[in-house]
Amino acid sequence: MVTFSKRKSGIFKKASEIATLTGAEVGVVIISESGKPHSFGNPSIEAVSNRFQGVNPPPYDITSHFAEAQRQERIERLNEKQNSLLHQITAEKDREKRIKVVTKEKKTQGWWEAPIDNKNVKQLRQMESTLEEIRRTLQSKLDQKKLARGGASSSSLPPVNPP
């Protein structure tokens, strides 16, 4: 009797899971050795039995209406979740577009790559002094490396002559 009780509970639990996961109408009837019937039905054992026998259901079956209401609620929750995810996807795509625009704007060329034809004398003098500072820094680094290797220091970079 203990084994029967455990197995019956397991079968009813699986039937409930099938009904919940698939929305199917499920009916299980088990009769014990003592002749006592045990049943499980979703939405109800009567509704499943009537459907199986081809009998029209009663005009107002509160159990089937309750099951239908639960199914509709589950569908609405899933639709809300889907809409939320679609909204998130749209927001991420918009964000990606904005990032691409900003990244594209930041990929402008450096001051040393810009054409010098459109620059005035003051801007050209600033470029010249900056380039001279870069030349001095490079020469200093070269001299340090030569000294570290034991070589003599000599100016290997030509000076920048102003125009």
C-alpha positions as CSV (number, residue, x, y, z in Angstrom):
1,M,0.0,0.0,0.0
2,V,2.9,2.4,0.7
3,T,4.5,1.7,-2.7
4,F,1.1,2.3,-4.3
5,S,0.7,5.6,-2.6
6,K,4.2,6.8,-3.6
7,R,3.7,5.7,-7.2
8,K,0.3,7.3,-7.4
9,S,1.7,10.6,-6.2
10,G,4.5,10.4,-8.7
11,I,2.1,9.7,-11.6
12,F,-0.2,12.5,-10.6
13,K,2.7,14.9,-10.3
14,K,3.9,14.0,-13.8
15,A,0.4,14.4,-15.2
16,S,0.2,17.8,-13.6
17,E,3.6,18.8,-15.1
18,I,2.4,17.7,-18.6
19,A,-0.7,19.7,-18.2
20,T,1.1,22.8,-17.0
21,L,3.9,22.7,-19.5
22,T,1.9,21.8,-22.6
23,G,-1.6,23.2,-21.7
24,A,-3.0,19.7,-22.6
25,E,-6.0,18.3,-20.9
26,V,-4.9,15.3,-18.8
27,G,-6.9,12.7,-17.0
28,V,-5.5,9.8,-15.0
29,V,-7.6,7.2,-13.2
30,I,-6.0,4.6,-10.9
31,I,-7.9,1.9,-9.1
32,S,-6.2,0.3,-6.1
33,E,-6.1,-3.4,-5.2
34,S,-8.9,-2.7,-2.7
35,G,-11.1,-1.3,-5.5
36,K,-10.9,2.3,-4.5
37,P,-10.6,4.7,-7.5
38,H,-8.1,7.6,-7.5
39,S,-8.2,10.3,-10.2
40,F,-6.4,13.3,-11.4
41,G,-7.7,15.6,-14.1
42,N,-6.8,18.9,-15.6
43,P,-8.9,21.0,-16.0
44,S,-11.1,18.3,-14.2
45,I,-11.5,14.6,-14.5
46,E,-15.1,15.1,-15.6
47,A,-14.1,17.5,-18.4
48,V,-11.5,15.1,-19.6
49,S,-13.8,12.1,-19.4
50,N,-16.6,14.0,-21.3
51,R,-14.1,15.1,-24.0
52,F,-12.8,11.5,-24.3
53,Q,-16.3,10.1,-24.6
54,G,-17.3,12.8,-27.1
55,V,-20.0,14.2,-24.7
56,N,-20.5,18.0,-24.8
57,P,-19.2,19.6,-21.6
58,P,-21.7,21.1,-19.2
59,P,-22.6,24.7,-20.1
60,Y,-20.6,26.2,-17.2
61,D,-17.6,24.3,-16.0
62,I,-15.8,26.5,-13.6
63,T,-12.7,24.3,-13.5
64,S,-12.1,24.6,-17.3
65,H,-12.7,28.4,-17.1
66,F,-10.1,28.6,-14.3
67,A,-7.6,26.6,-16.3
68,E,-8.2,28.8,-19.4
69,A,-7.7,31.9,-17.3
70,Q,-4.4,30.6,-16.0
71,R,-3.3,29.7,-19.5
72,Q,-4.2,33.2,-20.7
73,E,-2.4,34.8,-17.8
74,R,0.7,32.7,-18.6
75,I,0.5,33.8,-22.2
76,E,0.2,37.4,-21.3
77,R,3.3,37.2,-19.0
78,L,5.3,35.6,-21.8
79,N,4.1,38.3,-24.2
80,E,5.1,41.0,-21.7
81,K,8.5,39.4,-21.3
82,Q,9.0,39.1,-25.1
83,N,8.0,42.8,-25.5
84,S,10.4,43.8,-22.8
85,L,13.2,41.9,-24.5
86,L,12.4,43.4,-27.9
87,H,12.5,46.8,-26.3
88,Q,15.9,46.0,-24.8
89,I,17.2,44.8,-28.2
90,T,16.0,48.0,-29.9
91,A,17.6,50.2,-27.2
92,E,20.9,48.3,-27.6
93,K,20.8,48.7,-31.4
94,D,20.2,52.5,-30.9
95,R,23.1,52.6,-28.4
96,E,25.3,50.8,-30.8
97,K,24.5,53.3,-33.5
98,R,25.3,56.2,-31.2
99,I,28.6,54.6,-30.2
100,K,29.5,54.1,-33.9
101,V,28.8,57.8,-34.5
102,V,31.0,58.9,-31.6
103,T,33.7,56.5,-32.5
104,K,33.7,57.7,-36.1
105,E,33.9,61.3,-34.9
106,K,36.9,60.5,-32.8
107,K,38.7,58.8,-35.7
108,T,39.7,62.2,-37.0
109,Q,43.3,62.5,-38.2
110,G,46.0,63.9,-35.9
111,W,47.3,67.5,-36.2
112,W,50.4,66.3,-37.9
113,E,48.4,64.6,-40.6
114,A,46.2,67.5,-41.4
115,P,46.9,69.4,-44.7
116,I,49.1,72.5,-44.1
117,D,47.8,74.4,-47.1
118,N,44.9,75.8,-45.0
119,K,46.9,76.9,-42.0
120,N,48.0,80.4,-41.2
121,V,51.5,81.5,-40.2
122,K,50.9,81.3,-36.5
123,Q,49.6,77.7,-36.8
124,L,52.5,76.7,-39.0
125,R,55.0,78.2,-36.4
126,Q,53.3,76.2,-33.6
127,M,53.6,73.0,-35.7
128,E,57.3,73.8,-36.3
129,S,58.0,74.3,-32.6
130,T,56.2,71.1,-31.7
131,L,58.0,69.1,-34.4
132,E,61.3,70.6,-33.2
133,E,60.5,69.5,-29.6
134,I,59.7,66.0,-30.8
135,R,63.0,66.0,-32.8
136,R,64.9,67.0,-29.6
137,T,63.2,64.3,-27.5
138,L,64.0,61.6,-30.1
139,Q,67.6,62.8,-30.3
140,S,67.9,62.6,-26.5
141,K,66.5,59.1,-26.5
142,L,68.8,58.0,-29.2
143,D,71.8,59.5,-27.4
144,Q,70.8,57.7,-24.2
145,K,70.6,54.4,-26.0
146,K,74.0,54.9,-27.6
147,L,75.6,55.8,-24.3
148,A,74.0,52.7,-22.7
149,R,75.7,50.6,-25.5
150,G,79.0,52.3,-25.0
151,G,78.9,54.3,-28.3
152,A,79.8,57.9,-28.8
153,S,77.0,60.5,-28.9
154,S,76.5,62.2,-32.2
155,S,73.6,64.0,-33.7
156,S,72.1,61.5,-36.2
157,L,68.9,63.4,-36.8
158,P,69.2,66.5,-38.9
159,P,68.0,69.8,-37.4
160,V,64.7,71.1,-38.6
161,N,65.4,74.3,-40.5
162,P,62.7,76.9,-40.4
163,P,61.4,78.1,-43.9
